[in-house]
Amino acid sequence: MSLVRSCKLFSSPLLQASKFLLSSSSHAPHHQSRALVGSLIPQVQGLKKTFGFSRLYMSNTLASLSKEEEVSRKGIKTLRAVEDQHGGVIVNVEESMDSSVFASLLKASISQWREQGKKGVWIKLAKEHSNLVDSAVKAGFRFHHAEPNYLMLVNWIPNTPDTLPANASHRVAIGAFVINANREVLVVQESNGRFSGKGLWKLPTGAVDEGEDICTAAIREVKEETGIETKFVEVIAFKERHEAFFRKSELFFVCMLQPVSFEIQRQVSEIEAAQWMAVEDYMAQPFVRNNEVFDFLTKIGLSKFGGKYNGFSTILSSTSSPKKSYFYFNKKDAAPPS
């Protein structure tokens, strides 16, 4: 095929398409535009060797057209979002999409939200939509927090000081002081962690689960580690420690528990050994004797056991919502709400 003839074959439909698009006072109907583009593509594909069109160029062009058609077909111009209670919006991406389509929609959405005076924008990406993370970061979003099934990103869009709350700064843990009528304290040796392999007998400890109460967590941890059933008595002390776990601070609550069973069945996966130990033997351990927190904590527990100390008991109460939660207070010096 000669070069002149090739140019004529290609120029004719191209001229028709140009005249159609330029003469229209509005956007051409989607199906007509698509038909015109379709009439060009076969001829261009037939000539790509003659004119040296690369296959990569053609495939990228067709992919771009396909993405634009996808947005047009769905009739989506901005991302779906719901307003939060602080003048911002939350986007929960529920369906898969190409990252470039997402980037275009996000850009248009941010422009609209800025005009509407919105402030913080939250994007929740399920793990199956992780291909969209890069587009969000390039649009100015930062990581806020992650859970096993999703990543939350956030962006402050107005030109005012950013007042978005940081991710949770603390985690909560418990220690359980369980003492029986024979003045024996329930202790364990851990098979993992910083105390493993040191022959140290310590109180059962553990992290509070999400949505779990402190008093409930203490009972659960003792049951899991030793098999002992207990009842919550009081929070007898607490302390905080900074940069304890991935730079997070930790609030550590020590709970006095009353045993209601006594036969130990240790947790094989985490506990090397467990036993009832005379409290004097527990306090005589060099680590406990030389560590003022452990020593003082044991003395507090014994004072409570002897009726000379009061910690914080619990009562179920509600605030402005009907949902009840535990309120911790010293019932010796204050009567519970009626």
FIPAGU-279593 format. One record per residue (C-alpha): chain; x, y, z. Coordinates in nm, 3 decimals. Example, Ala and Ser with C-alpha at 12.3 -4.5 7.8 and 13.67 -1.06 7.14 Angstrom:
REM residues 2
<node chain="A" x="1.230" y="-0.450" z="0.780"/>
<node chain="A" x="1.367" y="-0.106" z="0.714"/>
***
This chain:
REM residues 338
<node chain="A" x="0.000" y="0.000" z="0.000"/>
<node chain="A" x="0.151" y="0.337" z="-0.102"/>
<node chain="A" x="0.201" y="0.612" z="0.151"/>
<node chain="A" x="-0.036" y="0.848" z="-0.037"/>
<node chain="A" x="-0.314" y="0.592" z="-0.047"/>
<node chain="A" x="-0.261" y="0.513" z="0.318"/>
<node chain="A" x="-0.296" y="0.878" z="0.411"/>
<node chain="A" x="-0.619" y="0.908" z="0.211"/>
<node chain="A" x="-0.768" y="0.600" z="0.376"/>
<node chain="A" x="-0.691" y="0.733" z="0.720"/>
<node chain="A" x="-0.763" y="1.103" z="0.659"/>
<node chain="A" x="-1.119" y="1.054" z="0.534"/>
<node chain="A" x="-1.272" y="0.913" z="0.854"/>
<node chain="A" x="-1.050" y="1.137" z="1.065"/>
<node chain="A" x="-1.184" y="1.444" z="0.879"/>
<node chain="A" x="-1.543" y="1.326" z="0.929"/>
<node chain="A" x="-1.487" y="1.280" z="1.298"/>
<node chain="A" x="-1.324" y="1.620" z="1.333"/>
<node chain="A" x="-1.607" y="1.797" z="1.151"/>
<node chain="A" x="-1.867" y="1.619" z="1.363"/>
<node chain="A" x="-1.702" y="1.700" z="1.695"/>
<node chain="A" x="-1.617" y="2.063" z="1.608"/>
<node chain="A" x="-1.957" y="2.146" z="1.457"/>
<node chain="A" x="-2.150" y="2.024" z="1.763"/>
<node chain="A" x="-2.253" y="2.297" z="2.008"/>
<node chain="A" x="-2.253" y="2.044" z="2.294"/>
<node chain="A" x="-2.086" y="1.714" z="2.377"/>
<node chain="A" x="-2.162" y="1.447" z="2.125"/>
<node chain="A" x="-2.381" y="1.165" z="2.242"/>
<node chain="A" x="-2.166" y="0.892" z="2.393"/>
<node chain="A" x="-2.273" y="0.624" z="2.142"/>
<node chain="A" x="-2.200" y="0.845" z="1.839"/>
<node chain="A" x="-1.856" y="0.943" z="1.967"/>
<node chain="A" x="-1.778" y="0.582" z="2.039"/>
<node chain="A" x="-1.889" y="0.479" z="1.691"/>
<node chain="A" x="-1.663" y="0.739" z="1.530"/>
<node chain="A" x="-1.366" y="0.634" z="1.745"/>
<node chain="A" x="-1.442" y="0.273" z="1.658"/>
<node chain="A" x="-1.437" y="0.353" z="1.286"/>
<node chain="A" x="-1.090" y="0.498" z="1.322"/>
<node chain="A" x="-0.931" y="0.228" z="1.536"/>
<node chain="A" x="-0.948" y="-0.063" z="1.284"/>
<node chain="A" x="-0.791" y="0.149" z="1.010"/>
<node chain="A" x="-0.523" y="0.280" z="1.241"/>
<node chain="A" x="-0.451" y="-0.073" z="1.356"/>
<node chain="A" x="-0.422" y="-0.179" z="0.993"/>
<node chain="A" x="-0.172" y="0.099" z="0.924"/>
<node chain="A" x="0.029" y="0.082" z="1.246"/>
<node chain="A" x="0.312" y="-0.108" z="1.079"/>
<node chain="A" x="0.322" y="0.134" z="0.784"/>
<node chain="A" x="0.341" y="0.442" z="1.006"/>
<node chain="A" x="0.539" y="0.282" z="1.288"/>
<node chain="A" x="0.268" y="0.300" z="1.558"/>
<node chain="A" x="0.396" y="0.106" z="1.856"/>
<node chain="A" x="0.172" y="-0.156" z="2.011"/>
<node chain="A" x="0.232" y="-0.002" z="2.354"/>
<node chain="A" x="0.109" y="0.338" z="2.238"/>
<node chain="A" x="-0.208" y="0.190" z="2.092"/>
<node chain="A" x="-0.280" y="-0.025" z="2.399"/>
<node chain="A" x="-0.235" y="0.272" z="2.635"/>
<node chain="A" x="-0.465" y="0.485" z="2.420"/>
<node chain="A" x="-0.736" y="0.221" z="2.413"/>
<node chain="A" x="-0.698" y="0.165" z="2.790"/>
<node chain="A" x="-0.746" y="0.538" z="2.852"/>
<node chain="A" x="-1.059" y="0.544" z="2.638"/>
<node chain="A" x="-1.190" y="0.242" z="2.823"/>
<node chain="A" x="-1.139" y="0.410" z="3.163"/>
<node chain="A" x="-1.314" y="0.727" z="3.051"/>
<node chain="A" x="-1.603" y="0.519" z="2.917"/>
<node chain="A" x="-1.622" y="0.338" z="3.250"/>
<node chain="A" x="-1.666" y="0.664" z="3.441"/>
<node chain="A" x="-1.918" y="0.792" z="3.186"/>
<node chain="A" x="-2.112" y="0.468" z="3.180"/>
<node chain="A" x="-2.149" y="0.467" z="3.560"/>
<node chain="A" x="-2.246" y="0.831" z="3.561"/>
<node chain="A" x="-2.003" y="0.898" z="3.846"/>
<node chain="A" x="-1.841" y="1.240" z="3.860"/>
<node chain="A" x="-1.745" y="1.243" z="4.227"/>
<node chain="A" x="-1.691" y="0.981" z="4.492"/>
<node chain="A" x="-1.984" y="0.882" z="4.711"/>
<node chain="A" x="-1.940" y="1.017" z="5.062"/>
<node chain="A" x="-2.132" y="1.073" z="5.384"/>
<node chain="A" x="-2.092" y="1.374" z="5.611"/>
<node chain="A" x="-1.937" y="1.328" z="5.952"/>
<node chain="A" x="-2.027" y="1.526" z="6.265"/>
<node chain="A" x="-1.734" y="1.766" z="6.239"/>
<node chain="A" x="-1.775" y="1.931" z="5.899"/>
<node chain="A" x="-1.595" y="1.662" z="5.704"/>
<node chain="A" x="-1.682" y="1.366" z="5.484"/>
<node chain="A" x="-1.617" y="0.992" z="5.493"/>
<node chain="A" x="-1.559" y="0.791" z="5.176"/>
<node chain="A" x="-1.601" y="0.416" z="5.206"/>
<node chain="A" x="-1.473" y="0.257" z="4.885"/>
<node chain="A" x="-1.698" y="-0.045" z="4.833"/>
<node chain="A" x="-1.625" y="-0.145" z="4.473"/>
<node chain="A" x="-1.309" y="-0.212" z="4.276"/>
<node chain="A" x="-1.191" y="0.048" z="4.027"/>
<node chain="A" x="-0.884" y="0.137" z="3.827"/>
<node chain="A" x="-0.639" y="0.360" z="4.015"/>
<node chain="A" x="-0.639" y="0.627" z="3.743"/>
<node chain="A" x="-1.020" y="0.643" z="3.746"/>
<node chain="A" x="-1.008" y="0.675" z="4.124"/>
<node chain="A" x="-0.748" y="0.953" z="4.100"/>
<node chain="A" x="-0.969" y="1.151" z="3.859"/>
<node chain="A" x="-1.277" y="1.108" z="4.075"/>
<node chain="A" x="-1.084" y="1.199" z="4.389"/>
<node chain="A" x="-0.949" y="1.518" z="4.231"/>
<node chain="A" x="-1.299" y="1.626" z="4.123"/>
<node chain="A" x="-1.442" y="1.533" z="4.462"/>
<node chain="A" x="-1.185" y="1.732" z="4.660"/>
<node chain="A" x="-1.256" y="2.035" z="4.442"/>
<node chain="A" x="-1.627" y="2.004" z="4.514"/>
<node chain="A" x="-1.581" y="1.943" z="4.887"/>
<node chain="A" x="-1.353" y="2.246" z="4.912"/>
<node chain="A" x="-1.620" y="2.462" z="4.748"/>
<node chain="A" x="-1.875" y="2.323" z="4.994"/>
<node chain="A" x="-1.652" y="2.422" z="5.287"/>
<node chain="A" x="-1.577" y="2.067" z="5.397"/>
<node chain="A" x="-1.278" y="2.014" z="5.623"/>
<node chain="A" x="-1.143" y="1.667" z="5.690"/>
<node chain="A" x="-1.179" y="1.393" z="5.429"/>
<node chain="A" x="-1.154" y="1.032" z="5.544"/>
<node chain="A" x="-1.106" y="0.746" z="5.297"/>
<node chain="A" x="-1.160" y="0.391" z="5.417"/>
<node chain="A" x="-0.995" y="0.137" z="5.187"/>
<node chain="A" x="-1.064" y="-0.231" z="5.236"/>
<node chain="A" x="-0.760" y="-0.450" z="5.177"/>
<node chain="A" x="-0.896" y="-0.564" z="4.840"/>
<node chain="A" x="-0.876" y="-0.201" z="4.722"/>
<node chain="A" x="-0.511" y="-0.151" z="4.816"/>
<node chain="A" x="-0.433" y="-0.057" z="4.454"/>
<node chain="A" x="-0.584" y="0.285" z="4.530"/>
<node chain="A" x="-0.347" y="0.375" z="4.813"/>
<node chain="A" x="-0.084" y="0.534" z="4.588"/>
<node chain="A" x="-0.341" y="0.758" z="4.417"/>
<node chain="A" x="-0.472" y="0.877" z="4.753"/>
<node chain="A" x="-0.123" y="0.953" z="4.885"/>
<node chain="A" x="-0.036" y="1.147" z="4.571"/>
<node chain="A" x="-0.355" y="1.352" z="4.624"/>
<node chain="A" x="-0.227" y="1.462" z="4.967"/>
<node chain="A" x="-0.374" y="1.194" z="5.194"/>
<node chain="A" x="-0.180" y="1.047" z="5.486"/>
<node chain="A" x="-0.219" y="0.722" z="5.677"/>
<node chain="A" x="-0.425" y="0.756" z="5.994"/>
<node chain="A" x="-0.467" y="0.400" z="6.118"/>
<node chain="A" x="-0.501" y="0.043" z="5.998"/>
<node chain="A" x="-0.704" y="-0.258" z="6.106"/>
<node chain="A" x="-0.678" y="-0.617" z="5.980"/>
<node chain="A" x="-0.929" y="-0.553" z="5.701"/>
<node chain="A" x="-0.886" y="-0.188" z="5.607"/>
<node chain="A" x="-0.662" y="0.119" z="5.592"/>
<node chain="A" x="-0.791" y="0.464" z="5.687"/>
<node chain="A" x="-0.640" y="0.768" z="5.512"/>
<node chain="A" x="-0.715" y="1.131" z="5.589"/>
<node chain="A" x="-0.662" y="1.475" z="5.438"/>
<node chain="A" x="-0.732" y="1.826" z="5.571"/>
<node chain="A" x="-0.838" y="2.032" z="5.267"/>
<node chain="A" x="-0.904" y="2.394" z="5.381"/>
<node chain="A" x="-0.623" y="2.646" z="5.428"/>
<node chain="A" x="-0.672" y="2.652" z="5.804"/>
<node chain="A" x="-0.492" y="2.474" z="6.092"/>
<node chain="A" x="-0.540" y="2.097" z="6.078"/>
<node chain="A" x="-0.756" y="1.990" z="6.374"/>
<node chain="A" x="-0.805" y="1.626" z="6.278"/>
<node chain="A" x="-0.761" y="1.392" z="6.577"/>
<node chain="A" x="-0.454" y="1.173" z="6.583"/>
<node chain="A" x="-0.474" y="0.798" z="6.598"/>
<node chain="A" x="-0.522" y="0.638" z="6.941"/>
<node chain="A" x="-0.225" y="0.731" z="7.160"/>
<node chain="A" x="-0.263" y="0.465" z="7.431"/>
<node chain="A" x="-0.326" y="0.099" z="7.469"/>
<node chain="A" x="-0.467" y="-0.054" z="7.789"/>
<node chain="A" x="-0.330" y="-0.352" z="7.980"/>
<node chain="A" x="-0.412" y="-0.525" z="8.308"/>
<node chain="A" x="-0.235" y="-0.709" z="8.587"/>
<node chain="A" x="-0.430" y="-0.945" z="8.812"/>
<node chain="A" x="-0.365" y="-0.976" z="9.186"/>
<node chain="A" x="-0.544" y="-1.298" z="9.285"/>
<node chain="A" x="-0.499" y="-1.412" z="9.646"/>
<node chain="A" x="-0.671" y="-1.699" z="9.826"/>
<node chain="A" x="-0.766" y="-1.746" z="10.191"/>
<node chain="A" x="-0.425" y="-1.905" z="10.265"/>
<node chain="A" x="-0.244" y="-1.583" z="10.162"/>
<node chain="A" x="-0.122" y="-1.748" z="9.846"/>
<node chain="A" x="-0.100" y="-1.539" z="9.531"/>
<node chain="A" x="-0.160" y="-1.677" z="9.181"/>
<node chain="A" x="0.161" y="-1.645" z="8.977"/>
<node chain="A" x="0.290" y="-1.758" z="8.638"/>
<node chain="A" x="0.613" y="-1.801" z="8.445"/>
<node chain="A" x="0.582" y="-1.687" z="8.084"/>
<node chain="A" x="0.728" y="-1.883" z="7.793"/>
<node chain="A" x="0.745" y="-1.570" z="7.574"/>
<node chain="A" x="0.835" y="-1.204" z="7.626"/>
<node chain="A" x="1.100" y="-1.025" z="7.827"/>
<node chain="A" x="1.047" y="-1.239" z="8.140"/>
<node chain="A" x="1.074" y="-1.577" z="7.967"/>
<node chain="A" x="1.356" y="-1.809" z="8.070"/>
<node chain="A" x="1.444" y="-1.606" z="8.381"/>
<node chain="A" x="1.266" y="-1.821" z="8.639"/>
<node chain="A" x="1.061" y="-1.520" z="8.748"/>
<node chain="A" x="0.721" y="-1.575" z="8.903"/>
<node chain="A" x="0.491" y="-1.284" z="8.812"/>
<node chain="A" x="0.125" y="-1.183" z="8.821"/>
<node chain="A" x="-0.094" y="-1.271" z="8.521"/>
<node chain="A" x="-0.100" y="-0.979" z="8.278"/>
<node chain="A" x="-0.238" y="-0.901" z="7.932"/>
<node chain="A" x="-0.382" y="-0.646" z="7.693"/>
<node chain="A" x="-0.745" y="-0.532" z="7.700"/>
<node chain="A" x="-0.924" y="-0.625" z="7.377"/>
<node chain="A" x="-1.111" y="-0.372" z="7.167"/>
<node chain="A" x="-1.456" y="-0.309" z="7.318"/>
<node chain="A" x="-1.365" y="-0.495" z="7.638"/>
<node chain="A" x="-1.398" y="-0.354" z="7.990"/>
<node chain="A" x="-1.099" y="-0.349" z="8.222"/>
<node chain="A" x="-1.273" y="-0.560" z="8.485"/>
<node chain="A" x="-1.377" y="-0.816" z="8.223"/>
<node chain="A" x="-1.030" y="-0.829" z="8.070"/>
<node chain="A" x="-0.871" y="-0.912" z="8.406"/>
<node chain="A" x="-1.109" y="-1.206" z="8.460"/>
<node chain="A" x="-1.050" y="-1.329" z="8.104"/>
<node chain="A" x="-0.671" y="-1.311" z="8.121"/>
<node chain="A" x="-0.656" y="-1.509" z="8.446"/>
<node chain="A" x="-0.888" y="-1.773" z="8.303"/>
<node chain="A" x="-0.687" y="-1.800" z="7.980"/>
<node chain="A" x="-0.346" y="-1.821" z="8.146"/>
<node chain="A" x="-0.426" y="-2.037" z="8.451"/>
<node chain="A" x="-0.776" y="-2.183" z="8.413"/>
<node chain="A" x="-0.878" y="-2.018" z="8.742"/>
<node chain="A" x="-1.228" y="-1.866" z="8.761"/>
<node chain="A" x="-1.243" y="-1.533" z="8.946"/>
<node chain="A" x="-1.470" y="-1.244" z="9.045"/>
<node chain="A" x="-1.367" y="-0.882" z="9.004"/>
<node chain="A" x="-1.320" y="-0.693" z="9.333"/>
<node chain="A" x="-1.152" y="-0.358" z="9.261"/>
<node chain="A" x="-0.895" y="-0.169" z="9.058"/>
<node chain="A" x="-0.634" y="-0.118" z="9.329"/>
<node chain="A" x="-0.377" y="0.084" z="9.132"/>
<node chain="A" x="-0.276" y="0.193" z="8.785"/>
<node chain="A" x="0.027" y="0.341" z="8.613"/>
<node chain="A" x="0.120" y="0.473" z="8.272"/>
<node chain="A" x="0.426" y="0.400" z="8.064"/>
<node chain="A" x="0.527" y="0.586" z="7.747"/>
<node chain="A" x="0.668" y="0.447" z="7.421"/>
<node chain="A" x="0.575" y="0.100" z="7.539"/>
<node chain="A" x="0.441" y="-0.058" z="7.221"/>
<node chain="A" x="0.528" y="0.085" z="6.877"/>
<node chain="A" x="0.574" y="0.429" z="7.040"/>
<node chain="A" x="0.227" y="0.412" z="7.200"/>
<node chain="A" x="0.177" y="0.487" z="7.567"/>
<node chain="A" x="0.029" y="0.222" z="7.794"/>
<node chain="A" x="-0.218" y="0.248" z="8.081"/>
<node chain="A" x="-0.169" y="-0.049" z="8.314"/>
<node chain="A" x="-0.450" y="-0.128" z="8.560"/>
<node chain="A" x="-0.390" y="-0.368" z="8.850"/>
<node chain="A" x="-0.708" y="-0.549" z="8.952"/>
<node chain="A" x="-0.780" y="-0.739" z="9.271"/>
<node chain="A" x="-0.971" y="-1.059" z="9.188"/>
<node chain="A" x="-1.130" y="-1.315" z="9.418"/>
<node chain="A" x="-1.078" y="-1.680" z="9.312"/>
<node chain="A" x="-1.384" y="-1.902" z="9.288"/>
<node chain="A" x="-1.194" y="-2.208" z="9.161"/>
<node chain="A" x="-0.845" y="-2.329" z="9.258"/>
<node chain="A" x="-0.729" y="-2.605" z="9.025"/>
<node chain="A" x="-0.473" y="-2.466" z="8.781"/>
<node chain="A" x="-0.475" y="-2.554" z="8.413"/>
<node chain="A" x="-0.206" y="-2.344" z="8.249"/>
<node chain="A" x="-0.219" y="-2.205" z="7.897"/>
<node chain="A" x="0.036" y="-2.427" z="7.722"/>
<node chain="A" x="0.105" y="-2.188" z="7.433"/>
<node chain="A" x="0.212" y="-1.890" z="7.650"/>
<node chain="A" x="0.260" y="-2.005" z="8.011"/>
<node chain="A" x="0.559" y="-2.217" z="8.113"/>
<node chain="A" x="0.428" y="-2.278" z="8.466"/>
<node chain="A" x="0.161" y="-2.155" z="8.708"/>
<node chain="A" x="0.108" y="-2.204" z="9.081"/>
<node chain="A" x="-0.030" y="-2.071" z="9.408"/>
<node chain="A" x="0.268" y="-1.920" z="9.592"/>
<node chain="A" x="0.292" y="-1.792" z="9.948"/>
<node chain="A" x="0.290" y="-1.414" z="9.923"/>
<node chain="A" x="0.605" y="-1.390" z="10.135"/>
<node chain="A" x="0.791" y="-1.615" z="9.888"/>
<node chain="A" x="0.664" y="-1.406" z="9.599"/>
<node chain="A" x="0.788" y="-1.084" z="9.761"/>
<node chain="A" x="1.125" y="-1.244" z="9.845"/>
<node chain="A" x="1.217" y="-1.280" z="9.477"/>
<node chain="A" x="1.511" y="-1.050" z="9.396"/>
<node chain="A" x="1.329" y="-0.895" z="9.101"/>
<node chain="A" x="1.023" y="-0.809" z="9.311"/>
<node chain="A" x="1.228" y="-0.696" z="9.612"/>
<node chain="A" x="1.449" y="-0.468" z="9.402"/>
<node chain="A" x="1.171" y="-0.327" z="9.186"/>
<node chain="A" x="0.988" y="-0.059" z="9.384"/>
<node chain="A" x="0.674" y="-0.076" z="9.168"/>
<node chain="A" x="0.634" y="-0.454" z="9.209"/>
<node chain="A" x="0.714" y="-0.435" z="9.579"/>
<node chain="A" x="0.474" y="-0.145" z="9.642"/>
<node chain="A" x="0.202" y="-0.312" z="9.436"/>
<node chain="A" x="0.219" y="-0.628" z="9.643"/>
<node chain="A" x="0.195" y="-0.428" z="9.965"/>
<node chain="A" x="-0.115" y="-0.250" z="9.829"/>
<node chain="A" x="-0.270" y="-0.588" z="9.747"/>
<node chain="A" x="-0.201" y="-0.717" z="10.098"/>
<node chain="A" x="-0.349" y="-0.399" z="10.250"/>
<node chain="A" x="-0.662" y="-0.454" z="10.046"/>
<node chain="A" x="-0.671" y="-0.821" z="10.149"/>
<node chain="A" x="-0.649" y="-0.711" z="10.513"/>
<node chain="A" x="-0.932" y="-0.459" z="10.476"/>
<node chain="A" x="-0.707" y="-0.153" z="10.518"/>
<node chain="A" x="-0.725" y="-0.017" z="10.165"/>
<node chain="A" x="-0.994" y="0.071" z="9.918"/>
<node chain="A" x="-0.955" y="0.088" z="9.544"/>
<node chain="A" x="-1.210" y="0.150" z="9.272"/>
<node chain="A" x="-1.521" y="-0.064" z="9.245"/>
<node chain="A" x="-1.754" y="-0.067" z="8.943"/>
<node chain="A" x="-2.114" y="0.016" z="8.879"/>
<node chain="A" x="-2.300" y="0.003" z="8.551"/>
<node chain="A" x="-2.425" y="0.347" z="8.459"/>
<node chain="A" x="-2.533" y="0.550" z="8.158"/>
<node chain="A" x="-2.478" y="0.908" z="8.041"/>
<node chain="A" x="-2.665" y="1.082" z="7.762"/>
<node chain="A" x="-2.716" y="0.757" z="7.573"/>
<node chain="A" x="-2.911" y="0.459" z="7.701"/>
<node chain="A" x="-2.605" y="0.236" z="7.661"/>
<node chain="A" x="-2.456" y="0.145" z="7.997"/>
<node chain="A" x="-2.086" y="0.125" z="8.078"/>
<node chain="A" x="-1.876" y="0.064" z="8.386"/>
<node chain="A" x="-1.804" y="0.358" z="8.615"/>
<node chain="A" x="-1.513" y="0.315" z="8.859"/>
<node chain="A" x="-1.530" y="0.479" z="9.202"/>
<node chain="A" x="-1.431" y="0.443" z="9.567"/>
<node chain="A" x="-1.747" y="0.312" z="9.728"/>
<node chain="A" x="-1.611" y="0.357" z="10.081"/>
<node chain="A" x="-1.612" y="0.735" z="10.052"/>
<node chain="A" x="-1.893" y="0.782" z="9.800"/>
<node chain="A" x="-2.233" y="0.623" z="9.775"/>
<node chain="A" x="-2.314" y="0.475" z="9.434"/>
<node chain="A" x="-2.575" y="0.658" z="9.225"/>
<node chain="A" x="-2.924" y="0.528" z="9.289"/>
***
